[in-house]
Amino acid sequence: SDEPGTLYFFKYPVEGGEAEDLHLPVATTRPETILGDTAVAVNPEDERFKHLIGRRCVVPFSGGRTVPIIGDDFVDIAFGTGALKVTPGHDPNDYDMGKRRGLETINIMNKDGSMNGNAGAYEGLDRAECRMRLWADMQSAGIALKADPYQTRVPRSQRGGEIIEPLVSEQWFCKMETMAEPALKAVETGELTIIPARFEKVYKSWLTEIKPWCISRQLWWGHRIPVWYVHATQAALDAACTGTGKGGSVTYVVARNQAEAEAKAAAAHGPGVVLYQEEDVLDTWFSSGLWPFSTLGWPDKDAADLAKFFPTQVMETGHDILFFWVARMVMMSYGMTGKLPFHTVFLHGLVRDEKGRKMSKSLGNVVDPLTVIDDQGCDALRFTLATGTAAGQDLNLNMDRLASNRNFTNKIWNAGKFLLYSLEGMSPEERVALVGEAERCGADLESLPLAERWIVSRLHATVDHVTAAHDRYDYGEAGRAAYSFFYDDFADWFIEGAKSRLYGDDPAAARRTRAVSLYVLERTLRLLHP
């Protein structure tokens, strides 16, 4: 979130320039991270500072530790002072620069946000307390320049609201280039279709610019990562588990289970080694990516369900997880089975509130579907979600629209009730015969009176329209066409006009009207069923 903060300006002393107060002016919103700096960067085209490239700066309050002054095009000459402190351990952009320039990465914080032993005299302080203490020490040392109010972007936890601190830690990663290649090719060749087509660009962008995937998570539930660390003795394992250790080792084996891990470890490292499985679990999206085949008996390639149901045909999901889930399923399926998991991806939009805002607890605008079902009915909610917008477009959930669709479901109920009332007094045999007559209505249009012929022809046109819409995955248009036919043509026009024939003096006309009404109602319910 954008929040008011402070931009701190200070002198970064240049080694050997103490007598002339030679320094680089640097600005930061997080002074506490100075203790983890491993370089100071300037733009190589900056006339003010380029002569200092190659010299070194002394990190304040570090006991004399020095870092290089480097030239890098990433530095914006016009932003701040034009000199950038580089802290690879606590800033993503700095981390990238550090990897590019071979800089050391120093972690100065514990996972609870307190300063660790690398912070020297500030060890044990909370990061916020350290910020104030260090700035005060800068002022006392005469290297503080000024502190200006500054609007800054603060990363916060979605659930708890706490400030998220970038921190380098040891994680497991997957190389993605070879996994992404067949998934990208599937769309480019047309083997995989994404609806709406405009999301193909999003899909291709993710897979073209793909980076290594961090697949490890520090959670209590999930698929445990199938890595076993190898230790020479139990004592070595116990030592690796002390403090914040998780039993890790530079030596490990990857296996399907404990028995396979023991066999691999014994073969590679000799008998008597001690194993300990990685405590981290797989990223939820990694586990979810296995869904198309892992639910069907895989890795048993001869499983009956796997043979019958994999691959499937259509995957329907929200556009916001096109990469996080859909692309992962495609990559995993190709990687594990060599097959595309489905040939079509249909993307629906997000359900937002009536003002178009994303639903969130903090805004208090979350609509509980169970409450809506209690008030308006399940069918009304389903129909509203299915017909409220086009594929891939977000839906602003309007309660007036829900009420309108509740009235529609009532209309269907009343039409069915009206037809059933018209059958009262008929014997079971007569009702069976009526069903047979109804079945023939569609093929015997010429023999029907004008009104009956008109409604049947309108029904057939609507069936064609709805079928074509379903074939192109335009479910909203299919629902709206069925709605319009039932409400406007059948219920409001035909049924109202049929009352005089059903209860008139001509039994043959009444029977024909009953048969046509039954035919039209039954076919329309089929149209509305999906």
C-alpha positions as CSV (number, residue, x, y, z in Angstrom):
1,S,0.0,0.0,0.0
2,D,1.1,3.6,-0.5
3,E,1.9,5.1,2.9
4,P,3.6,8.2,4.2
5,G,7.2,7.5,5.2
6,T,10.6,9.2,5.4
7,L,13.5,9.4,2.9
8,Y,16.8,9.6,4.8
9,F,19.8,11.3,3.2
10,F,23.3,10.6,4.5
11,K,27.0,10.6,3.6
12,Y,28.5,7.3,2.6
13,P,32.2,7.9,3.4
14,V,34.7,7.1,0.6
15,E,37.7,5.1,2.0
16,G,40.8,7.2,2.2
17,G,38.9,10.4,1.8
18,E,38.2,11.2,5.5
19,A,40.4,14.3,5.6
20,E,38.5,16.0,2.8
21,D,35.1,14.6,3.8
22,L,34.9,12.7,0.5
23,H,31.6,10.9,0.4
24,L,28.7,9.8,-1.8
25,P,25.3,11.3,-0.8
26,V,22.8,8.4,-0.6
27,A,19.1,8.3,0.2
28,T,17.1,5.4,1.6
29,T,13.7,4.7,3.2
30,R,15.2,1.9,5.3
31,P,18.4,3.0,7.0
32,E,18.6,-0.2,9.0
33,T,19.5,-2.1,5.8
34,I,22.8,-0.1,5.5
35,L,24.3,-2.8,7.8
36,G,23.8,-5.3,5.0
37,D,25.2,-3.2,2.1
38,T,27.7,-4.8,-0.2
39,A,28.2,-2.0,-2.7
40,V,27.3,1.5,-3.6
41,A,26.3,2.0,-7.2
42,V,26.3,5.1,-9.5
43,N,25.5,5.4,-13.2
44,P,28.7,5.2,-15.3
45,E,27.5,8.2,-17.3
46,D,27.0,10.4,-14.1
47,E,29.6,13.2,-14.4
48,R,29.4,13.8,-10.6
49,F,30.4,10.4,-9.4
50,K,31.9,8.3,-12.3
51,H,35.5,9.2,-11.2
52,L,34.8,7.3,-8.0
53,I,34.0,4.0,-9.7
54,G,36.5,1.4,-8.5
55,R,37.2,3.0,-5.1
56,R,35.5,1.7,-1.9
57,C,33.1,3.1,0.7
58,V,33.2,2.4,4.4
59,V,29.9,1.0,5.7
60,P,28.8,3.1,8.7
61,F,28.9,1.4,12.1
62,S,30.2,-1.9,10.6
63,G,33.6,-1.8,12.3
64,G,35.4,-0.6,9.2
65,R,33.9,-3.0,6.6
66,T,34.3,-1.6,3.0
67,V,32.3,-2.1,-0.1
68,P,33.1,-1.3,-3.8
69,I,31.7,1.7,-5.7
70,I,30.4,0.2,-8.9
71,G,29.0,1.6,-12.1
72,D,25.6,0.2,-13.2
73,D,23.1,1.5,-15.8
74,F,20.2,0.5,-13.4
75,V,20.9,3.6,-11.4
76,D,18.7,6.5,-12.3
77,I,20.8,9.7,-12.4
78,A,17.8,11.9,-11.8
79,F,16.3,9.9,-8.9
80,G,17.3,10.7,-5.3
81,T,20.9,11.6,-5.1
82,G,22.1,9.5,-8.0
83,A,24.0,7.1,-5.8
84,L,22.4,3.9,-4.7
85,K,23.2,1.7,-1.7
86,V,23.1,-2.0,-2.8
87,T,21.7,-4.5,-0.3
88,P,21.3,-7.8,-2.1
89,G,20.0,-9.6,1.0
90,H,17.0,-7.3,1.5
91,D,15.9,-5.8,-1.8
92,P,14.8,-7.7,-5.0
93,N,16.3,-5.2,-7.4
94,D,19.5,-5.1,-5.4
95,Y,19.6,-8.9,-5.4
96,D,19.4,-9.0,-9.2
97,M,22.2,-6.4,-9.4
98,G,24.2,-8.4,-6.9
99,K,23.9,-11.6,-8.9
100,R,24.8,-9.7,-12.1
101,R,27.9,-8.1,-10.5
102,G,29.0,-11.0,-8.2
103,L,28.3,-9.1,-5.0
104,E,28.2,-10.8,-1.6
105,T,24.7,-11.3,0.0
106,I,24.5,-10.4,3.7
107,N,21.4,-11.2,5.7
108,I,21.0,-8.9,8.7
109,M,17.6,-9.9,10.0
110,N,16.0,-12.9,11.7
111,K,12.6,-14.2,10.5
112,D,10.8,-12.3,13.3
113,G,12.1,-9.0,12.0
114,S,14.8,-8.5,14.6
115,M,18.4,-7.8,13.7
116,N,20.8,-10.7,13.8
117,G,24.5,-11.0,14.6
118,N,25.5,-9.4,11.2
119,A,24.0,-6.2,12.5
120,G,26.8,-5.8,15.1
121,A,25.9,-3.5,17.9
122,Y,22.3,-3.4,16.8
123,E,21.7,-7.2,17.2
124,G,18.4,-8.1,18.9
125,L,16.7,-4.8,18.1
126,D,13.4,-4.8,16.1
127,R,14.0,-3.4,12.6
128,A,11.9,-0.3,13.3
129,E,13.8,0.3,16.6
130,C,17.0,-0.2,14.8
131,R,16.0,2.3,12.1
132,M,15.5,5.1,14.7
133,R,18.6,4.1,16.7
134,L,20.9,4.0,13.7
135,W,19.6,7.3,12.3
136,A,20.3,8.9,15.7
137,D,23.8,7.5,15.6
138,M,24.3,8.9,12.1
139,Q,23.2,12.3,13.4
140,S,25.7,12.1,16.3
141,A,28.4,11.0,13.9
142,G,27.8,13.9,11.6
143,I,27.0,11.8,8.5
144,A,23.2,12.4,8.5
145,L,22.2,15.0,5.9
146,K,18.4,15.3,6.2
147,A,15.1,13.4,6.5
148,D,12.2,14.3,4.2
149,P,8.6,13.2,4.2
150,Y,8.2,10.6,1.4
151,Q,5.3,8.6,0.0
152,T,6.5,5.1,-0.3
153,R,5.1,1.7,-1.4
154,V,5.0,-0.6,1.6
155,P,4.5,-4.4,1.1
156,R,2.0,-5.8,3.6
157,S,0.6,-9.2,4.4
158,Q,-2.8,-9.7,2.9
159,R,-4.1,-11.6,5.9
160,G,-2.4,-10.0,8.9
161,G,-1.4,-6.6,7.5
162,E,2.2,-6.9,8.8
163,I,5.0,-5.3,6.8
164,I,6.7,-7.9,4.6
165,E,10.5,-7.7,4.8
166,P,12.5,-9.0,1.7
167,L,14.8,-11.7,3.0
168,V,17.2,-14.0,1.2
169,S,16.7,-17.6,2.4
170,E,17.5,-21.1,1.1
171,Q,14.6,-22.5,-1.0
172,W,14.1,-25.2,-3.6
173,F,13.6,-24.1,-7.2
174,C,12.5,-25.7,-10.5
175,K,14.2,-24.8,-13.8
176,M,11.3,-23.8,-16.1
177,E,12.6,-23.3,-19.6
178,T,12.3,-27.0,-20.7
179,M,9.0,-27.3,-18.9
180,A,7.6,-24.2,-20.6
181,E,8.6,-25.1,-24.1
182,P,5.9,-27.7,-24.9
183,A,3.3,-25.7,-23.1
184,L,4.0,-22.7,-25.2
185,K,4.1,-24.7,-28.4
186,A,0.7,-26.2,-27.6
187,V,-0.9,-22.7,-27.9
188,E,1.2,-21.7,-30.9
189,T,0.2,-24.8,-32.9
190,G,-3.5,-24.6,-31.9
191,E,-3.4,-27.9,-30.0
192,L,-4.5,-25.9,-26.9
193,T,-7.3,-23.3,-27.3
194,I,-7.8,-20.5,-24.8
195,I,-11.2,-18.7,-24.6
196,P,-11.3,-15.7,-24.9
197,A,-8.4,-15.7,-27.4
198,R,-7.1,-12.4,-26.0
199,F,-5.7,-14.3,-23.0
200,E,-3.3,-16.2,-25.3
201,K,-1.1,-13.2,-25.2
202,V,-1.0,-13.3,-21.4
203,Y,-0.3,-17.0,-21.4
204,K,2.6,-16.7,-23.9
205,S,4.0,-13.7,-22.0
206,W,4.3,-15.7,-18.8
207,L,5.9,-18.7,-20.5
208,T,8.2,-16.7,-22.8
209,E,9.6,-14.7,-19.9
210,I,9.5,-17.5,-17.3
211,K,11.9,-17.6,-14.4
212,P,12.9,-20.4,-12.0
213,W,10.0,-21.4,-9.8
214,C,10.4,-21.4,-6.1
215,I,8.5,-24.5,-5.1
216,S,9.2,-24.8,-1.4
217,R,6.9,-23.4,1.3
218,Q,7.3,-23.3,5.1
219,L,3.9,-24.6,6.0
220,W,2.5,-27.4,8.2
221,W,0.4,-29.0,5.4
222,G,1.1,-30.0,1.8
223,H,3.1,-32.5,-0.1
224,R,6.5,-32.8,1.6
225,I,9.4,-32.1,-0.7
226,P,10.9,-35.5,-1.7
227,V,14.4,-34.7,-0.8
228,W,16.4,-36.5,1.9
229,Y,19.5,-34.9,3.4
230,V,22.4,-37.3,3.9
231,H,24.4,-37.1,7.2
232,A,27.5,-39.1,8.1
233,T,26.3,-39.7,11.7
234,Q,23.3,-39.1,14.0
235,A,25.3,-36.5,15.8
236,A,25.8,-34.6,12.5
237,L,22.0,-34.7,12.0
238,D,21.3,-33.5,15.5
239,A,23.7,-30.6,15.1
240,A,22.0,-29.7,11.8
241,C,18.7,-29.6,13.7
242,T,19.7,-27.3,16.5
243,G,18.6,-23.7,16.7
244,T,16.8,-22.6,13.5
245,G,18.4,-25.5,11.6
246,K,16.1,-27.8,9.7
247,G,18.3,-30.8,9.3
248,G,19.8,-29.6,6.0
249,S,23.0,-30.8,4.4
250,V,25.0,-30.0,1.2
251,T,24.6,-33.7,0.4
252,Y,21.1,-35.1,-0.5
253,V,19.2,-37.5,-2.6
254,V,15.8,-37.1,-4.4
255,A,13.5,-40.1,-4.2
256,R,9.9,-41.3,-4.4
257,N,9.9,-42.7,-0.8
258,Q,12.1,-43.4,2.2
259,A,13.1,-46.9,1.0
260,E,14.2,-45.5,-2.4
261,A,16.1,-42.7,-0.7
262,E,18.0,-45.1,1.6
263,A,19.0,-47.3,-1.4
264,K,20.2,-44.2,-3.3
265,A,22.1,-42.8,-0.4
266,A,23.8,-46.1,0.4
267,A,24.8,-46.6,-3.2
268,A,26.2,-43.1,-3.5
269,H,27.6,-42.5,0.0
270,G,28.1,-45.9,1.6
271,P,26.2,-47.8,4.3
272,G,25.5,-46.3,7.7
273,V,24.6,-42.8,6.6
274,V,21.6,-41.1,8.3
275,L,18.8,-39.5,6.3
276,Y,16.4,-36.7,7.2
277,Q,13.6,-35.6,4.9
278,E,13.3,-31.9,3.9
279,E,10.6,-30.3,6.2
280,D,9.4,-27.8,3.6
281,V,6.3,-28.7,1.5
282,L,5.6,-28.1,-2.2
283,D,4.0,-24.9,-3.3
284,T,0.2,-25.3,-3.4
285,W,0.3,-24.5,-7.2
286,F,2.8,-27.3,-7.7
287,S,0.5,-29.8,-6.0
288,S,-2.5,-28.3,-7.8
289,G,-0.7,-28.6,-11.1
290,L,-0.7,-32.4,-10.7
291,W,-4.5,-32.5,-10.4
292,P,-5.5,-33.6,-14.0
293,F,-3.8,-37.0,-13.6
294,S,-2.9,-37.4,-9.9
295,T,-6.6,-37.7,-9.0
296,L,-7.1,-40.6,-11.5
297,G,-4.6,-43.1,-10.1
298,W,-1.3,-41.7,-11.4
299,P,1.6,-42.7,-11.2
300,D,0.0,-46.1,-11.9
301,K,-0.1,-45.9,-15.7
302,D,-2.5,-48.8,-15.9
303,A,-5.1,-47.2,-13.6
304,A,-8.6,-47.6,-15.1
305,D,-9.6,-44.0,-14.3
306,L,-6.4,-42.6,-15.8
307,A,-7.0,-44.5,-19.0
308,K,-10.7,-43.5,-19.2
309,F,-10.7,-39.9,-18.1
310,F,-7.2,-38.5,-19.0
311,P,-6.8,-36.4,-20.9
312,T,-10.0,-34.5,-20.4
313,Q,-11.6,-32.0,-22.8
314,V,-12.3,-28.5,-21.3
315,M,-10.9,-26.8,-18.2
316,E,-13.0,-23.9,-16.9
317,T,-11.5,-21.5,-14.4
318,G,-10.9,-17.8,-13.6
319,H,-8.6,-15.7,-15.8
320,D,-6.6,-14.6,-12.8
321,I,-5.0,-18.0,-12.3
322,L,-4.3,-18.7,-16.0
323,F,-0.6,-19.0,-15.3
324,F,-0.6,-20.0,-11.6
325,W,-2.8,-23.0,-12.2
326,V,-3.6,-23.6,-15.9
327,A,-0.1,-23.2,-17.3
328,R,1.3,-25.3,-14.4
329,M,-1.2,-28.1,-15.2
330,V,-0.2,-28.1,-18.9
331,M,3.5,-28.1,-18.0
332,M,3.1,-30.8,-15.4
333,S,1.0,-33.0,-17.6
334,Y,3.5,-32.8,-20.4
335,G,6.4,-33.5,-18.0
336,M,4.8,-36.4,-16.2
337,T,2.7,-38.1,-18.8
338,G,3.8,-36.6,-22.2
339,K,0.2,-35.5,-22.9
340,L,-1.8,-32.3,-23.0
341,P,-4.3,-32.4,-20.1
342,F,-7.2,-30.7,-22.0
343,H,-7.7,-29.2,-25.4
344,T,-9.7,-26.1,-24.4
345,V,-9.4,-23.6,-21.5
346,F,-12.5,-21.5,-20.9
347,L,-11.8,-18.5,-18.6
348,H,-14.6,-16.8,-16.7
349,G,-14.3,-13.4,-15.0
350,L,-14.0,-12.5,-11.4
351,V,-17.2,-11.8,-9.4
352,R,-17.0,-8.3,-8.0
353,D,-19.4,-6.2,-5.9
354,E,-21.9,-4.0,-7.6
355,K,-19.5,-1.1,-7.7
356,G,-16.9,-3.2,-9.5
357,R,-14.5,-3.6,-6.5
358,K,-12.8,-6.8,-5.8
359,M,-14.4,-8.5,-2.8
360,S,-12.3,-8.4,0.3
361,K,-12.9,-8.7,4.1
362,S,-11.1,-5.4,4.6
363,L,-13.7,-3.5,2.5
364,G,-16.5,-5.5,4.0
365,N,-18.1,-6.1,0.6
366,V,-17.9,-9.9,0.5
367,V,-21.1,-11.5,-0.6
368,D,-21.7,-14.9,1.0
369,P,-23.2,-17.2,-1.7
370,L,-25.0,-19.2,1.0
371,T,-26.8,-16.1,2.1
372,V,-27.7,-15.3,-1.5
373,I,-29.0,-18.8,-2.0
374,D,-31.2,-18.5,1.1
375,D,-32.6,-15.2,-0.1
376,Q,-32.8,-15.7,-3.9
377,G,-32.4,-19.4,-4.5
378,C,-29.5,-21.5,-6.0
379,D,-30.9,-21.5,-9.5
380,A,-31.1,-17.7,-9.6
381,L,-27.5,-17.3,-8.4
382,R,-26.3,-19.9,-11.0
383,F,-28.1,-18.2,-13.8
384,T,-26.9,-14.8,-12.8
385,L,-23.3,-15.9,-12.8
386,A,-23.6,-17.8,-16.1
387,T,-25.4,-15.1,-18.0
388,G,-24.2,-11.9,-16.4
389,T,-21.2,-11.2,-18.6
390,A,-19.1,-12.5,-21.6
391,A,-16.3,-15.0,-21.2
392,G,-13.3,-13.5,-19.4
393,Q,-15.1,-10.3,-18.3
394,D,-15.5,-9.6,-14.6
395,L,-19.1,-9.6,-13.2
396,N,-20.4,-6.9,-11.0
397,L,-22.8,-8.8,-8.8
398,N,-26.0,-6.8,-8.7
399,M,-28.8,-7.8,-6.2
400,D,-31.4,-6.4,-8.5
401,R,-30.3,-8.7,-11.3
402,L,-30.4,-11.6,-8.8
403,A,-34.0,-10.7,-7.9
404,S,-34.9,-10.5,-11.6
405,N,-33.5,-14.0,-12.2
406,R,-35.3,-15.3,-9.1
407,N,-38.5,-14.0,-10.7
408,F,-37.5,-16.0,-13.9
409,T,-37.2,-19.2,-11.9
410,N,-40.6,-18.5,-10.4
411,K,-41.9,-18.0,-14.0
412,I,-40.6,-21.5,-14.9
413,W,-42.3,-23.0,-11.9
414,N,-45.6,-21.3,-12.6
415,A,-45.5,-22.4,-16.3
416,G,-44.9,-26.0,-15.2
417,K,-47.7,-25.7,-12.6
418,F,-50.1,-24.3,-15.2
419,L,-49.4,-27.2,-17.6
420,L,-49.8,-29.8,-14.8
421,Y,-53.1,-28.3,-13.8
422,S,-54.3,-28.6,-17.4
423,L,-53.6,-32.3,-17.2
424,E,-55.9,-32.9,-14.3
425,G,-58.7,-35.4,-15.0
426,M,-56.6,-37.3,-17.5
427,S,-56.0,-41.0,-16.9
428,P,-52.4,-42.4,-16.9
429,E,-53.0,-43.9,-20.3
430,E,-54.2,-40.6,-21.7
431,R,-51.1,-38.8,-20.3
432,V,-48.8,-41.4,-21.9
433,A,-50.6,-40.9,-25.2
434,L,-50.2,-37.1,-24.8
435,V,-46.5,-37.5,-24.4
436,G,-46.4,-39.4,-27.7
437,E,-48.3,-36.6,-29.4
438,A,-45.9,-34.0,-27.9
439,E,-42.9,-35.9,-29.3
440,R,-44.4,-35.6,-32.8
441,C,-45.1,-31.9,-32.7
442,G,-41.6,-30.9,-33.9
443,A,-41.9,-33.0,-37.0
444,D,-45.5,-32.2,-37.8
445,L,-45.5,-28.4,-38.0
446,E,-47.8,-28.1,-41.0
447,S,-50.7,-29.7,-39.2
448,L,-50.6,-27.3,-36.2
449,P,-52.7,-24.1,-35.9
450,L,-50.9,-20.8,-36.4
451,A,-50.1,-20.1,-32.7
452,E,-48.8,-23.6,-32.0
453,R,-46.8,-23.6,-35.2
454,W,-45.3,-20.2,-34.4
455,I,-44.1,-21.2,-30.8
456,V,-42.6,-24.5,-32.1
457,S,-40.8,-22.7,-34.9
458,R,-39.5,-20.1,-32.4
459,L,-38.4,-22.9,-30.1
460,H,-36.5,-24.6,-32.9
461,A,-34.8,-21.3,-33.8
462,T,-33.8,-20.8,-30.2
463,V,-32.5,-24.4,-29.9
464,D,-30.2,-23.7,-32.9
465,H,-29.1,-20.3,-31.4
466,V,-28.3,-21.9,-28.0
467,T,-26.6,-24.9,-29.5
468,A,-24.3,-22.6,-31.6
469,A,-23.6,-20.5,-28.5
470,H,-22.6,-23.6,-26.5
471,D,-20.4,-24.8,-29.3
472,R,-18.4,-21.6,-29.2
473,Y,-18.4,-21.6,-25.4
474,D,-20.6,-18.5,-25.2
475,Y,-22.6,-19.6,-22.2
476,G,-23.8,-16.1,-21.4
477,E,-25.4,-15.7,-24.8
478,A,-26.9,-19.2,-24.6
479,G,-28.6,-18.4,-21.3
480,R,-29.8,-15.0,-22.4
481,A,-31.4,-16.5,-25.6
482,A,-33.2,-19.3,-23.6
483,Y,-34.3,-16.6,-21.1
484,S,-35.7,-14.4,-23.8
485,F,-37.6,-17.2,-25.5
486,F,-39.1,-18.6,-22.3
487,Y,-40.1,-15.3,-20.8
488,D,-41.2,-13.3,-23.8
489,D,-42.4,-15.9,-26.3
490,F,-43.6,-18.9,-24.3
491,A,-44.7,-17.6,-20.9
492,D,-45.9,-14.1,-21.7
493,W,-47.4,-14.7,-25.2
494,F,-48.1,-18.3,-25.9
495,I,-49.3,-19.5,-22.5
496,E,-51.5,-16.4,-22.1
497,G,-53.1,-17.0,-25.5
498,A,-53.4,-20.8,-24.8
499,K,-55.7,-20.4,-21.9
500,S,-58.7,-19.7,-24.1
501,R,-58.0,-22.9,-26.1
502,L,-57.3,-25.1,-23.2
503,Y,-60.5,-24.2,-21.4
504,G,-62.7,-23.6,-24.5
505,D,-65.3,-25.7,-26.1
506,D,-63.1,-27.5,-28.6
507,P,-61.5,-30.7,-27.0
508,A,-59.3,-31.3,-30.1
509,A,-57.8,-27.8,-29.9
510,A,-57.3,-28.1,-26.2
511,R,-55.4,-31.4,-26.7
512,R,-53.2,-30.0,-29.4
513,T,-52.4,-27.0,-27.2
514,R,-51.5,-29.3,-24.2
515,A,-49.3,-31.4,-26.5
516,V,-47.5,-28.4,-27.9
517,S,-47.1,-26.8,-24.4
518,L,-45.6,-30.0,-23.1
519,Y,-43.2,-30.3,-26.0
520,V,-42.1,-26.7,-25.7
521,L,-41.7,-26.7,-21.9
522,E,-39.8,-30.0,-21.8
523,R,-37.4,-28.8,-24.6
524,T,-36.9,-25.4,-22.9
525,L,-36.0,-27.1,-19.6
526,R,-33.4,-29.1,-21.5
527,L,-32.0,-25.8,-22.9
528,L,-31.9,-24.2,-19.4
529,H,-30.5,-27.3,-17.6
530,P,-26.7,-26.7,-18.2
